[in-house]
Amino acid sequence: MAGIVVLSKVENGVPSRSTLELLGGAQRLAAGLQAPVGAALLGQGDATSLYGYGVEIVFRVDHPLLKEYQADLHLIALERIARAAEPQVFLMPGDSLGRDLAARLAFRLKAGVVTEVIDMDVEASGKIPRFTRQAYGGKASAVMVPKAFPVVVTLKPRTFDPAAPAGDKQGREVSVEAPLDPEQARTRLVERVLEETTGVKLEDARVVVSGGRGLGGPEGFDPLVELARILKGAVGASRAATDAGWVPSSMQVGQTGKTVSPDLYVAVGISGATQHVAGITGAKTIVAINTDPESSIFKAAHLGIVGDYKAILPPLIARCRELMGG
Ligand SMILES: Cc1cc2nc3c(=O)[nH]c(=O)nc-3n(C[C@H](O)[C@H](O)[C@H](O)COP(=O)(O)OP(=O)(O)OC[C@H]3O[C@@H](n4cnc5c(N)ncnc54)[C@H](O)[C@@H]3O)c2cc1C
């Protein structure tokens, strides 16, 4: 098979959100390249739902050692799949797994690698895919063209629309052998610490209320938590706030944090550095609250409120409570 292979995850019989985003990108590329779409699947799980999103072949490695994520073992399995599938493009999510494995997989395949892709299309010849990624912290974009195939590509989360169902289609599954051995694992999981999260996930939230250094300390996040609760949203933060230890780093939004695409993003006490704005370009409406009228965040914002958040948030919260009944 020459075409596009998507590293896929199926949860309870349904492709995960990030898999649907990859399949959305793959469908676009497949139409331009006139190439089939395949899926790489590790472990067990019903793969039939993938066929409904344009996948023609599922390449699966099933092995007890793949139950827990271990980079070296997953890498061996993915290499086996890539060699069996011989794709032009191997698509992976730009999350921690993609960051862990994409470059290593490309090295093993002697392939090129393009990471954090935000857009893809196909050159007029219909043969060469083009991958766009942000440069200079989002101030510019770079278009990359592979000089040879295969190419391993990671897609920035939340930048591609999830694939639309492609009808009730049939596909086939190919079992790929990967002789895995615990000795091949060069690291060992010692402890797993689950962070307690309540409410809606930051990446999935329709409303995100984020705070930055301008909040002055961890207690500054209290009214943001309250506003997010009333609006049924999630709380995010700038890197200055997470670096200061005011909130966990899992709440960081931006180039090196999470990418969010809510209907409403409220930035409180955030200056709007390009690295922060790179994570919110998918937001439909951005509201900024900042004491400095010259702050860069007002260039990104659709609505700007100049003033101290301590004066602005209480009446805003009270009004939202009235309207939302929270
Ligand atoms: C490689 C790299 C990657 C990075 N990745 C990220 C990233 O993913 N995410 C990210 O956020 N940053 C990232 N950064 C850091 C980024 O460059 C900025 O330093 C950071 O975003 C600044 O955070 P801030 O806006 O909270 O703080 P500041 O820039 O200090 O801004 C604070 C703002 O609060 C306002 N303010 C002060 N008091 C009040 C008040 N009482 N009420 C209202 N407003 C007030 C001020 O006017 C100011 O505009 C990265 C940097 C680098 C070099």
PDBQT file of the ligand as one rigid body, heavy atoms in Angstrom, charges set to zero:
ROOT
HETATM    1  C1  LIG A 401      10.253  28.773  23.559  1.00  0.00    +0.000 C 
HETATM    2  C2  LIG A 401       9.195  29.455  24.354  1.00  0.00    +0.000 A 
HETATM    3  C3  LIG A 401       7.958  28.845  24.475  1.00  0.00    +0.000 A 
HETATM    4  C4  LIG A 401       6.940  29.471  25.213  1.00  0.00    +0.000 A 
HETATM    5  N1  LIG A 401       5.717  28.864  25.311  1.00  0.00    +0.000 NA
HETATM    6  C5  LIG A 401       4.724  29.507  25.937  1.00  0.00    +0.000 A 
HETATM    7  C6  LIG A 401       3.417  28.946  26.014  1.00  0.00    +0.000 A 
HETATM    8  O1  LIG A 401       3.146  27.826  25.527  1.00  0.00    +0.000 OA
HETATM    9  N2  LIG A 401       2.448  29.642  26.645  1.00  0.00    +0.000 N 
HETATM   10  C7  LIG A 401       2.665  30.866  27.211  1.00  0.00    +0.000 A 
HETATM   11  O2  LIG A 401       1.743  31.457  27.755  1.00  0.00    +0.000 OA
HETATM   12  N3  LIG A 401       3.909  31.412  27.160  1.00  0.00    +0.000 NA
HETATM   13  C8  LIG A 401       4.922  30.763  26.567  1.00  0.00    +0.000 A 
HETATM   14  N4  LIG A 401       6.167  31.320  26.569  1.00  0.00    +0.000 N 
HETATM   15  C9  LIG A 401       6.411  32.537  27.392  1.00  0.00    +0.000 C 
HETATM   16  C10 LIG A 401       5.953  33.813  26.722  1.00  0.00    +0.000 C 
HETATM   17  O3  LIG A 401       6.988  34.308  25.890  1.00  0.00    +0.000 OA
HETATM   18  C11 LIG A 401       5.603  34.889  27.779  1.00  0.00    +0.000 C 
HETATM   19  O4  LIG A 401       6.727  35.086  28.589  1.00  0.00    +0.000 OA
HETATM   20  C12 LIG A 401       4.432  34.522  28.663  1.00  0.00    +0.000 C 
HETATM   21  O5  LIG A 401       3.332  34.126  27.869  1.00  0.00    +0.000 OA
HETATM   22  C13 LIG A 401       4.031  35.737  29.483  1.00  0.00    +0.000 C 
HETATM   23  O6  LIG A 401       3.000  35.395  30.358  1.00  0.00    +0.000 OA
HETATM   24  P1  LIG A 401       1.984  36.503  30.856  1.00  0.00    +0.000 P 
HETATM   25  O7  LIG A 401       1.319  37.131  29.692  1.00  0.00    +0.000 OA
HETATM   26  O8  LIG A 401       1.137  35.878  31.898  1.00  0.00    +0.000 OA
HETATM   27  O9  LIG A 401       2.936  37.522  31.627  1.00  0.00    +0.000 OA
HETATM   28  P2  LIG A 401       3.379  38.994  31.268  1.00  0.00    +0.000 P 
HETATM   29  O10 LIG A 401       3.962  39.080  29.914  1.00  0.00    +0.000 OA
HETATM   30  O11 LIG A 401       4.195  39.473  32.401  1.00  0.00    +0.000 OA
HETATM   31  O12 LIG A 401       2.002  39.806  31.202  1.00  0.00    +0.000 OA
HETATM   32  C14 LIG A 401       1.220  40.104  32.327  1.00  0.00    +0.000 C 
HETATM   33  C15 LIG A 401       0.110  41.028  31.869  1.00  0.00    +0.000 C 
HETATM   34  O13 LIG A 401      -0.770  41.279  32.925  1.00  0.00    +0.000 OA
HETATM   35  C16 LIG A 401      -1.208  42.636  32.861  1.00  0.00    +0.000 C 
HETATM   36  N5  LIG A 401      -1.663  43.021  34.199  1.00  0.00    +0.000 N 
HETATM   37  C17 LIG A 401      -0.894  43.319  35.292  1.00  0.00    +0.000 A 
HETATM   38  N6  LIG A 401      -1.685  43.559  36.360  1.00  0.00    +0.000 NA
HETATM   39  C18 LIG A 401      -2.972  43.393  35.942  1.00  0.00    +0.000 A 
HETATM   40  C19 LIG A 401      -4.238  43.505  36.585  1.00  0.00    +0.000 A 
HETATM   41  N7  LIG A 401      -4.348  43.819  37.903  1.00  0.00    +0.000 N 
HETATM   42  N8  LIG A 401      -5.367  43.295  35.839  1.00  0.00    +0.000 NA
HETATM   43  C20 LIG A 401      -5.279  42.984  34.523  1.00  0.00    +0.000 A 
HETATM   44  N9  LIG A 401      -4.111  42.887  33.857  1.00  0.00    +0.000 NA
HETATM   45  C21 LIG A 401      -2.972  43.071  34.556  1.00  0.00    +0.000 A 
HETATM   46  C22 LIG A 401       0.006  43.397  32.373  1.00  0.00    +0.000 C 
HETATM   47  O14 LIG A 401      -0.355  44.624  31.758  1.00  0.00    +0.000 OA
HETATM   48  C23 LIG A 401       0.620  42.398  31.387  1.00  0.00    +0.000 C 
HETATM   49  O15 LIG A 401       0.150  42.639  30.053  1.00  0.00    +0.000 OA
HETATM   50  C24 LIG A 401       7.190  30.720  25.835  1.00  0.00    +0.000 A 
HETATM   51  C25 LIG A 401       8.439  31.322  25.700  1.00  0.00    +0.000 A 
HETATM   52  C26 LIG A 401       9.423  30.705  24.977  1.00  0.00    +0.000 A 
HETATM   53  C27 LIG A 401      10.759  31.386  24.826  1.00  0.00    +0.000 C 
ENDROOT
TORSDOF 0
